[in-house]
Amino acid sequence: GRTAESVAGDVFYLEQQYGTSPAVYREDGHAVFFVYDSYHVSAADWAAILAPGLGGPGRRGRAAKGIFVGLWLESTGGHELAAGGFDAFYTYFASSSFVFGSTPRHWARMVRDGRAHGLSSVLSVGPGYVDERIRPWNKHNTQERADGAYYAQQWRSAVDAGSDAVSVTSYNEWGEGTQIEPAEPGRNGYLDYGPGGPFLYLNLTSEWFGSFKTKWQERPENAVRPPGPTSIPTHQPGEARPEL
């Protein structure tokens, strides 16, 4: 199974094989790694490869070069990620109220608490959720799209919470009904996007990113920094952070 050490090995491999590729997303020159289900590994084990001070002052362990974004699942997730040496958190799940981290009413507090402990925020928004074809028992987590209204509300909540960045779940995960890519009516038995047309969700994404960018630029700490597609790090990787 996956361990912190195996992740460090994976990061080393990826940097060696693809470190110069333009397909690798970077912030401030550092590759960004989203670690799904990070809570399955203990904070102590993550700290062994991510926390500052290992290998010398101001250095991390084996995963020194990346920016690591862990998954905040339950209410204590932020403390665990900070203790593990992560740089940021994300929420991933597109079904509101599925878990603590995917519930928009918690987002503003999560952003504040994360920032207080050196974690940048990447709130995840989705257009809806339906995975009954692959998980028939999970109908209670279905979220109707409502012709784009659900997606708009997710974005509004993320913007109002003051997130440092926003991720979209997902571009083309048809199996869980979270896709935003253009959709033709009746394709493969899936529902289309209704009166909004095939490009409804790409258009909404563009509109809401504009709102996010405007609010991000208004924050005093960003006044001298050129705006980018995200702004994940609020500190350099491996830099010491406030004590919990």
Order of alpha helices (4+ residues) and beta strands (2+ residues): alpha-beta-beta-alpha-beta-alpha-beta-alpha-beta-alpha-beta-alpha
